[in-house]
Amino acid sequence: MNSIKVILTGATGMVGEGVLLECLENPNVSEVLSVSRKSSGKKHAKLKEYIVPDFLGIDLHDENLKGYDAVFFCAGISSMGMSEDEYTRITFDTTIHFAKTALIQNPDMVFNYVSGAYTDSTESGKIMWARVKGKTENTLRKLGFRAVYNFRPGFMKPVEGQKNVKWFFKPFILFFPVIFPSKSLTLHEVGRAMINAVQKGYPTLTLEIKDIKNLAI
């Protein structure tokens, strides 16, 4: 099985950092390009960093993104306290612009998008963030990638050694996976599932928790 080269976003957040650490440890990944507004602070032979102040400012023909097999789009933000327009700009506009840029440089690539449990694929529900995430999922599928996998994880346990874990999240790490094992994943599992999605494929393009667990094996 050939190793893959991956573009990853969100390395300075909890999900992206956990997926990055799995990629750096995993022998099936030969290179990771971390695209972020600031450095992850990590050093590794596989890791390259591309610092951009604004994802919407990336040129559609930016050749820094050329030569990769997949995007692991782990960047995201909470909708708390945000208007729908503001959240749409950050969640939808930024993701789609980045996806188009990556696709232009790599027409046969796979795009893995970290969405969320209870995302609204109909785009018509009452929950704002779920509608915007649903619109993002649906639009990504229409862009022409070899495959788009929308990951809808629940609770995600951080990888050992992670630095980007919010203080208020830490009390849940010990007891949530024990009490709600069917609603919990580790970020190792999420990372492995993303890698396997590129190398092996999966029959379902929307991956709920049970699908992510299956694909991580």
N, C-alpha and C positions, 0 to 999 in steps of 0.2 A: 504494500500500500504506500503510495507516494505521499510524502509530507506536504503540508499546505502552508501558504503564506497568507497572513490574516491582517486586515485593517481593523483596529479596535478603537471604539470611542468610549468615553466615560471612565478612563483609568483612574481618575481622581475621586470617583464615587465608589460606594460600597460594591455594587454589582459589577461594575467594570473592573475594579481592582481584583475582585475574586476571580473573574473570568480570565483576566490577564495572568494571574499567578498560575492558574491551571494550564494556560497556553504555554507559559515559559517552562513548566515542568513536563509537559506532554511531548513525547518523542514524535508524535504525528504532526507537530507544528514546527516548521523550520525558521519562521520569521514572523515577528509581530511589529506592525507600524501603529504606534499609539498616536492618535490625532486628538489633540486636546488644547484647551486654552492655557493650560499651564503644565509644567513637567510633573510626571508621576513621582519623581525622585528615585526611581528604581534604575539599577544598572544590571544589564544581562547581555550576553553575547547575541541572543536572538532579538533583542529589543531595539527598535529605532523609534525616535519621537519626532513628531511634526507639530510644532506649536502654532496655532492659528488663533487670532484674537476673536474672530467671529465666523462661525461655520457658514453663515449666509454670505460671507465675503469671499469664500473659496471660489476661484475661477473654475468654470465647468470643464476646462481643459487642463487642469492642474496635473502635471505629469508626476508629481510626488506620489500620487495614488495609483500609479501604473505598475502592473506586474503582480497583482494579488489575486488570490482565489476566492476570497470571501470578505465580507464585512460583518463584524460582530458589533452591532449598534447597541451599546449599553448605556449611553448617555440618557439622562432623563431628569425630571424635576417634579416636585410635588405641585399640585394645583392649588394648594391651600392659600387663600388670600389673593388669588389671581383672577383677573377677568378672563372671559373666554377668548377674547381677541389676543390677549397677552400670552395665554397658555397655548393657543393655536400657533402663534408665531414661533414659540420655542419648541413645541412638541411636533407639530406637523410641518411647518415651513422649513425649519432647520433640517429635519430628518429627510424630507423629500429632496431638498437641494443637495444634500450630501450624497444621497443615493444616486441621483442623476449624474453627479460628478464622478463617482466611483464606477458607475456603469459605462460611461463614455470611455473610460480608460481600460476597463476590463469587461468586455461584452459577455463573457461566459461565466461570470462570477455568481456566487450564492450570497444572499443577503439575509442575515439573521437579526431579527428585531426584537428587543426586549420590550414587550407590551405590558400586560398586566392581567391578572385574574379579573373576571367580570367586565372585560372590555366589551363595548357595545358595537357589534359588527353592523347593526342596522343603521347606526349613526342618528337614531331618532329618539333615544331614551332621555330620561330626565337628568341623568348624572353627566355633568359637563365633561369631566376628564375621560369618562368611558366613551363618550361620543367622539371626542377628538382622537383618542387612541384608535377607535374603530375606523375612523376616516383615514388615519395614517396607515393602518394595516391594509385596508382596501386599496389605497392608492399605490402602495409599494408593489402589490401583486400585479398591477397593470403596467409597470415600467419596462418589463422585458428581461428581467434577470433569469438565469437558468432555473433558479428556484428562490422563493422567499418563504422563510419559516418565521412565523410570528410566535414568539415564546411568551406564554402567559403563566409565569411562576407565581406561587403564593409566598409564604414565608421562606426566606433564604438564609441559611446559616453561613456566616462568613468563613473564609479559609483561614487557617491558622497563620498568624503573623500579619493579618491585615491591619492597616492603620486608619482607613477611611470608614469607620463605623461610628455612627452617631451615638452619643452617650445614652439617649433615651431608648435606643434599640437594644442595648446590652443586657438589660434584665430579662428580655424575652428569649435570649439565645439558649439558655439552659433548659427552660421548662416548655417552651412552645413545641419543639420537635417531639418531646416525650408525650405531651397531652394530645397533640394534633399531628400525628405522623403522616397521615394521608394528605395534609395540607402543607407539608414542609419539604424543603429541598436543601441540599448544600450547594454552595457556589461551585464546588468541584463538579457536582453533577450537572449543573447548568453549563459550565465550560466544556465538559466532555460531550454533552449532548450537542452543543453547537459544532464542535469539531466533527462528530460523527454524522451530523446532518450534511455537512459538506462532502465528506468522504463516502458515506454509505447511502444517503438519502433517507427519506421517511415518508410513508404513505399519506400522512396527515400534515397539512401545511400550517394549521393552527395547533400548537402544542400546549396542551393543558399539563397540569402537574404530573399525571400518570404517564403521559407521552414523554415528557422530559426524563422521567425516571427510566422508562424503557429504553430510550435512545442513549442514555448515559452508560448503559451496560457494555 
